[in-house]
């Protein structure tokens, strides 16, 4: 009899969280600490879906330098309409208005993936492009690299992959229905834990209560699997953990006060834990000035060896000629992703204590995953097993 394989992705369910709260300890006996992909979910999820590093699937941070081909060039004209979006307290910089503008922009550009303008100043957008133009879970969503959907579609198996746009309750319900309908392989997407942990990382009681909700979701899926009478493997995977914020640093102001001209001397993008720089004129003096200015802050500029190690050694440096990463717990605020620091953040060095992802399963896997990219190989090996089983049958 063929097995049913179910993978449940829980965004930001880090190893430290799993260990501290003994999450599903008695239910899922195989428990593994797994190294995260350097970067954010924008890098980690494509890595999980392809088994490739960012330099291969081309997704890292959402925004990358592309002044010549930026799809946001028209935003530079907004400043002539009474300075729209230039002042931080402008109506057009409020979160709800930004979300409306983001939805409109995505529709106009034909984007089907997750898209947000975050807090990127409108006059800064024309220097950048956006990597997740397509739905990365959909067929051909990460071309030229094949993703999980592509592999499953070619397998001929009966499968179900959650729609990331739907609520967690909807996705769990649809996954259970797919299992009841005799699906061979099910991938359940749950992404709300990430936002929850950004706000509640310090509140142990709230975290414990939230985990109990996920435990109920898992148990309901396990019961559905049991009801089929088939053998099954159920596995939880994640992309990273969550680090409590211990300190903030305003690197934007530091660079702004260097009397360098943005767009000419340098271009910079400030993520929550990374400051990424490009030097259009290739001026070593400008580069040194910026590096010296940041050298007194907690963090370091990635070496070429580190970029190579973490699979972010892009030949065209589209995601940064220089990348400054802050120390664990130090958050850049304000930044281009938000004007206020959050209680918790991720995107630090993969070896930081709270960075590690996890794998929890009711069965021993075919091999031990060491990095989140290994999840794809595990899923692919299960798919191959199901294919061979169907051929024998």
Wavefront OBJ file of the C-alpha trace (Angstrom):
o trace
v 0.000 0.000 0.000
v 1.304 3.441 -0.914
v 1.964 6.027 1.741
v 0.538 9.501 1.933
v 3.196 12.148 2.425
v 2.244 15.428 4.101
v 4.604 18.353 4.637
v 3.388 21.284 6.709
v 5.391 24.495 6.397
v 5.190 26.757 9.483
v 6.898 30.086 8.857
v 9.284 31.157 11.672
v 8.889 27.986 13.741
v 12.492 27.981 14.881
v 14.368 25.214 16.653
v 14.711 27.280 19.837
v 10.933 27.785 19.962
v 10.239 24.094 19.347
v 12.718 23.108 22.050
v 11.674 25.662 24.645
v 7.962 24.819 24.437
v 8.331 21.077 23.669
v 6.074 21.582 20.668
v 4.457 18.246 19.673
v 7.254 16.383 21.438
v 5.169 13.275 22.116
v 3.584 13.243 18.644
v 6.457 13.930 16.269
v 9.414 11.933 17.548
v 11.962 12.823 14.887
v 13.227 16.299 15.701
v 16.053 18.014 13.898
v 17.787 21.385 14.150
v 18.341 22.683 10.596
v 20.470 25.572 9.328
v 18.469 28.390 7.759
v 19.188 30.000 4.408
v 21.031 33.296 4.828
v 18.478 36.053 4.248
v 14.745 36.264 4.820
v 11.767 34.151 3.787
v 12.100 35.749 0.341
v 15.287 33.676 -0.018
v 14.447 30.686 2.187
v 11.093 29.671 0.694
v 12.382 29.548 -2.918
v 15.344 27.549 -1.594
v 12.990 25.064 0.079
v 10.848 24.829 -3.065
v 13.818 24.169 -5.385
v 16.684 22.784 -3.330
v 18.888 25.514 -4.812
v 20.789 28.411 -3.289
v 19.679 32.001 -4.046
v 22.456 32.524 -6.584
v 20.800 29.725 -8.610
v 17.090 30.523 -8.205
v 17.820 34.297 -8.195
v 15.651 35.219 -5.178
v 17.256 36.861 -2.163
v 15.911 40.082 -0.691
v 12.769 41.351 -2.436
v 14.401 44.477 -3.895
v 17.541 44.521 -6.002
v 19.468 47.255 -7.805
v 18.321 47.816 -11.386
v 18.275 51.526 -12.221
v 18.171 50.941 -15.983
v 15.312 48.425 -16.025
v 13.334 49.335 -12.921
v 9.565 48.817 -13.345
v 9.029 51.618 -10.819
v 10.514 54.478 -12.863
v 7.279 56.458 -12.895
v 7.352 56.787 -9.122
v 10.056 59.445 -9.479
v 7.440 61.875 -10.783
v 5.279 61.672 -7.657
v 7.487 64.140 -5.820
v 6.276 66.845 -8.205
v 2.709 66.331 -6.950
v 3.098 68.314 -3.748
v 5.969 66.074 -2.656
v 3.814 62.945 -2.414
v 5.532 60.269 -0.339
v 8.665 62.283 0.357
v 7.911 63.212 3.980
v 7.728 60.200 6.335
v 4.408 61.397 7.815
v 2.800 61.889 4.422
v -0.635 60.260 4.052
v 0.737 58.079 1.242
v 3.264 56.563 3.639
v 0.627 55.213 6.007
v 0.471 51.438 6.137
v -3.090 51.040 4.840
v -2.520 53.427 1.922
v 0.755 51.719 1.101
v -1.023 48.359 0.949
v -3.592 49.769 -1.473
v -0.852 51.253 -3.671
v 1.026 47.925 -3.530
v -2.035 45.978 -4.699
v -2.640 48.461 -7.504
v 1.013 48.377 -8.587
v 1.102 44.571 -8.597
v -2.041 44.452 -10.740
v -0.696 47.024 -13.201
v 2.608 45.159 -13.529
v 0.967 41.744 -13.779
v 2.709 40.339 -10.704
v 1.234 37.124 -9.277
v 3.671 36.568 -6.406
v 3.757 38.178 -2.993
v 4.326 41.892 -3.475
v 4.665 44.871 -1.157
v 6.265 48.288 -1.473
v 6.802 48.262 2.303
v 8.203 51.665 3.358
v 10.546 52.195 0.429
v 10.493 55.938 -0.397
v 8.772 56.566 -3.738
v 11.742 58.554 -5.052
v 14.019 55.613 -4.213
v 11.945 52.944 -5.992
v 13.175 53.850 -9.528
v 16.602 52.481 -8.625
v 15.235 49.016 -7.879
v 13.469 45.990 -9.284
v 11.520 43.287 -7.434
v 12.338 39.573 -7.511
v 9.049 37.822 -6.668
v 7.082 38.810 -9.746
v 5.569 35.337 -10.104
v 3.798 32.983 -7.723
v 6.726 30.854 -6.573
v 4.416 27.963 -5.613
v 2.782 27.810 -9.064
v 3.953 25.849 -12.120
v 7.021 27.532 -13.688
v 7.036 29.932 -10.744
v 10.815 29.851 -10.352
v 12.010 29.291 -13.898
v 14.505 28.393 -15.169
v 14.767 26.322 -11.958
v 12.072 23.693 -11.377
v 10.041 24.094 -8.214
v 8.030 21.610 -6.131
v 4.911 22.098 -8.239
v 6.822 21.359 -11.437
v 8.206 18.121 -9.977
v 4.813 16.987 -8.719
v 3.054 17.881 -11.962
v 5.543 15.796 -13.949
v 5.208 12.867 -11.536
v 1.623 12.043 -12.448
v 0.767 11.741 -8.756
v -2.334 13.150 -7.129
v -1.171 16.123 -5.084
v -2.246 19.307 -3.342
v -0.253 22.479 -2.615
v -1.790 25.200 -0.458
v -2.572 28.648 -1.799
v -0.452 31.084 0.224
v -3.117 33.761 -0.238
v -5.700 31.805 1.761
v -6.012 31.788 5.545
v -4.399 29.052 7.588
v -7.775 27.589 8.532
v -8.727 27.398 4.853
v -5.447 25.779 3.923
v -5.708 23.182 6.683
v -9.313 22.397 5.702
v -8.391 22.048 2.020
v -5.398 19.856 2.894
v -7.612 17.568 4.952
v -10.057 17.343 2.067
v -7.219 16.457 -0.316
v -6.073 13.723 2.077
v -9.610 12.343 2.316
v -9.762 12.388 -1.491
v -6.721 10.087 -1.612
v -3.981 12.589 -2.500
v -0.508 11.064 -2.573
v 1.406 14.203 -1.591
v 0.175 17.287 0.283
v 2.070 20.501 1.040
v 0.319 22.645 3.671
v 1.320 26.301 3.867
v 0.859 28.227 7.125
v 2.494 31.635 7.260
v 0.832 33.547 10.114
v 3.192 32.425 12.862
v 5.901 34.709 11.463
v 3.884 37.905 11.964
v 2.740 36.673 15.361
v 6.299 36.092 16.531
v 7.478 39.477 15.262
v 5.056 41.014 17.780
v 4.959 38.450 20.600
v 8.421 36.940 20.853
v 8.768 38.270 24.421
v 5.345 36.998 25.586
v 5.828 33.370 26.621
v 2.190 32.890 27.544
v 0.978 34.183 24.170
v 3.488 31.997 22.316
v 2.460 28.924 24.277
v -1.204 29.566 23.531
v -0.461 30.107 19.839
v 1.492 26.872 19.652
v -1.435 25.024 21.193
v -3.561 26.285 18.289
v -1.052 24.837 15.826
v -1.011 21.614 17.793
v -4.767 21.363 17.282
v -4.342 21.954 13.544
v -1.695 19.257 13.336
v -3.748 16.774 15.346
v -6.745 17.359 13.088
v -4.611 16.576 10.020
v -3.146 13.496 11.705
v -6.655 12.277 12.533
v -7.683 12.715 8.901
v -4.630 10.733 7.823
v -5.437 7.977 10.314
v -9.006 7.815 9.047
v -7.804 6.944 5.536
v -6.396 3.659 6.804
v -3.232 4.248 4.784
v 0.308 4.480 6.061
v 1.564 8.062 6.172
v 4.483 10.335 6.906
v 3.693 13.726 8.409
v 6.471 16.308 8.602
v 6.670 19.906 9.792
v 9.356 22.114 8.246
v 10.229 25.769 8.773
v 12.483 28.394 7.258
v 14.015 30.188 10.244
v 13.487 31.170 13.859
v 12.875 34.519 15.537
v 15.370 36.610 17.505
v 14.169 38.982 20.268
v 15.232 42.554 19.506
v 17.844 43.753 21.975
v 19.040 46.931 20.266
v 18.252 49.205 17.331
v 20.587 51.232 15.159
v 19.753 53.992 12.691
v 22.168 53.182 9.893
v 20.109 55.172 7.395
v 20.950 58.402 9.189
v 24.595 57.400 9.528
v 24.963 57.016 5.762
v 22.805 60.045 5.000
v 25.086 62.242 7.107
v 28.177 61.313 5.082
v 27.383 64.035 2.512
v 27.362 61.557 -0.337
v 24.840 61.755 -3.172
v 22.359 58.901 -3.366
v 22.065 57.573 -6.906
v 25.405 59.014 -7.982
v 27.993 58.191 -5.317
v 26.098 55.218 -3.932
v 22.775 53.403 -3.852
v 21.628 51.684 -0.670
v 18.784 49.501 0.505
v 18.195 48.994 4.216
v 16.521 45.733 5.190
v 15.768 44.971 8.846
v 19.147 43.348 9.488
v 21.122 44.139 6.335
v 22.362 47.332 4.728
v 23.158 46.671 1.060
v 25.275 49.046 -1.061
v 26.150 49.639 -4.701
v 28.696 52.134 -6.076
v 27.708 53.403 -9.570
v 30.963 55.289 -10.083
v 33.063 52.461 -8.618
v 34.693 54.981 -6.296
v 36.939 53.284 -3.743
v 36.873 56.478 -1.647
v 33.063 56.334 -1.368
v 33.157 52.638 -0.550
v 35.773 53.168 2.153
v 33.850 56.087 3.631
v 30.693 53.999 4.011
v 32.563 50.981 5.342
v 34.407 53.088 7.914
v 31.175 54.764 9.029
v 29.497 51.417 9.726
v 32.549 49.748 11.249
v 31.756 51.132 14.705
v 28.331 49.435 14.772
v 27.521 45.892 15.852
v 27.814 43.795 12.728
v 30.176 43.210 9.830
v 30.452 43.361 6.052
v 30.139 39.932 4.483
v 33.332 38.576 2.981
v 33.436 36.995 -0.465
v 33.988 33.656 1.263
v 30.794 34.115 3.289
v 28.797 35.041 0.203
v 30.062 31.896 -1.484
v 29.345 29.738 1.574
v 25.753 30.933 1.877
v 24.965 30.738 -1.823
v 24.484 34.475 -2.361
v 27.545 35.145 -4.499
v 25.687 36.774 -7.389
v 27.960 37.478 -10.360
v 26.291 40.818 -11.098
v 26.091 41.864 -7.428
v 22.421 42.679 -8.045
v 21.633 42.231 -4.349
v 24.591 44.228 -3.081
v 28.228 44.927 -3.823
v 28.649 45.338 -0.081
v 26.324 43.727 2.468
v 26.507 44.770 6.112
v 24.795 42.287 8.446
v 23.991 43.312 12.018
v 24.766 41.160 15.035
v 22.048 38.928 16.447
v 19.302 40.989 18.093
v 20.376 44.309 16.535
v 17.690 45.699 14.257
v 18.068 48.488 11.709
v 15.388 51.078 12.411
v 14.029 52.913 10.590
v 14.604 50.874 7.448
v 13.112 50.526 3.970
v 10.825 47.763 5.214
v 9.292 49.712 8.070
v 9.590 52.870 10.124
v 9.461 51.148 13.531
v 11.446 48.270 14.983
v 9.580 45.042 15.736
v 9.871 43.058 18.966
v 11.398 40.161 17.086
v 13.328 39.805 13.848
v 15.054 37.170 11.719
v 17.591 37.438 8.932
v 20.726 37.297 11.059
v 23.673 34.965 10.542
v 22.506 31.358 10.071
v 24.676 30.247 13.005
v 22.981 32.634 15.457
v 21.192 30.790 18.259
v 17.649 31.797 17.333
v 18.141 31.532 13.572
v 17.867 27.770 13.165
v 14.872 26.212 11.453
v 13.437 22.826 12.376
v 12.129 19.558 11.033
v 9.646 17.498 13.041
v 8.261 14.202 11.794
v 6.474 11.034 12.840
v 9.043 9.004 10.891
v 12.783 8.839 10.350
v 13.613 10.569 7.034
v 15.591 8.938 4.249
v 18.536 11.152 5.165
v 19.280 13.786 7.782
v 18.661 17.360 6.572
v 21.373 19.837 7.538
v 20.195 22.910 5.608
v 16.689 24.020 4.635
v 17.520 23.394 0.972
v 17.683 19.690 1.902
v 13.923 19.713 2.480
v 13.435 19.741 -1.283
v 15.611 16.661 -1.717
v 13.609 14.887 0.988
v 10.318 15.784 -0.672
v 11.669 14.774 -4.063
v 12.804 11.384 -2.702
v 9.297 10.813 -1.325
v 7.813 11.715 -4.698
v 10.139 9.246 -6.414
v 9.114 6.549 -3.955
v 5.439 7.236 -4.643
v 6.073 7.144 -8.399
v 7.826 3.794 -8.153
v 5.055 2.466 -5.968
v 2.433 3.530 -8.482
v 4.401 1.850 -11.279
v 4.574 -1.398 -9.313
v 0.897 -1.189 -8.577
l 1 2 3 4 5 6 7 8 9 10 11 12 13 14 15 16 17 18 19 20 21 22 23 24 25 26 27 28 29 30 31 32 33 34 35 36 37 38 39 40 41 42 43 44 45 46 47 48 49 50 51 52 53 54 55 56 57 58 59 60 61 62 63 64 65 66 67 68 69 70 71 72 73 74 75 76 77 78 79 80 81 82 83 84 85 86 87 88 89 90 91 92 93 94 95 96 97 98 99 100 101 102 103 104 105 106 107 108 109 110 111 112 113 114 115 116 117 118 119 120 121 122 123 124 125 126 127 128 129 130 131 132 133 134 135 136 137 138 139 140 141 142 143 144 145 146 147 148 149 150 151 152 153 154 155 156 157 158 159 160 161 162 163 164 165 166 167 168 169 170 171 172 173 174 175 176 177 178 179 180 181 182 183 184 185 186 187 188 189 190 191 192 193 194 195 196 197 198 199 200 201 202 203 204 205 206 207 208 209 210 211 212 213 214 215 216 217 218 219 220 221 222 223 224 225 226 227 228 229 230 231 232 233 234 235 236 237 238 239 240 241 242 243 244 245 246 247 248 249 250 251 252 253 254 255 256 257 258 259 260 261 262 263 264 265 266 267 268 269 270 271 272 273 274 275 276 277 278 279 280 281 282 283 284 285 286 287 288 289 290 291 292 293 294 295 296 297 298 299 300 301 302 303 304 305 306 307 308 309 310 311 312 313 314 315 316 317 318 319 320 321 322 323 324 325 326 327 328 329 330 331 332 333 334 335 336 337 338 339 340 341 342 343 344 345 346 347 348 349 350 351 352 353 354 355 356 357 358 359 360 361 362 363 364 365 366 367 368 369 370 371 372 373 374 375 376 377 378 379 380 381 382 383 384 385 386 387 388 389 390 391 392 393
